[in-house]
Amino acid sequence: MRDGIYKVHFKTQRGEGAGVVILQGGKLRGGDSGMYYIGTYQQNGDDFTADVETGVHTRTPGIGSVFGLDNVHIKLTGKTNGDSAQMSGKAREAANVSFHAAMTRIGD
């Protein structure tokens, strides 16, 4: 996947959400209306892995983490197809919650 800005849609059994992610040189940065995401990623062929940490930047009634926790560390694995990826993983703080995400490049 090329460096750039990506839209991301994610879900768990607790809910779903969407945001943006910037991939640049192995670093991942992004967020949505309530949460921020920081981390690293690697791609080997069409295999994609990422380690992502989340936190709250704004508390808004009705908007929260799909894990039910403010701060989590997520390990993701998935496959890329051109400038998009499908991933799944778990947060170590919520091991019983399955996380799925789809990411598609929207610009430089």
Buried (B, 14 or more C-beta within 10 A) or exposed (E): BEEBBBBBEBBBEBEEBEBBBBBEEEEBBBBBEBBBBBBEBEBEEEEBBBBBBBBBEEEEEEBBBBBEBBEBBBBBEBEBEEBBBEBEBBBEBBEEBBBBBBBBBEEE
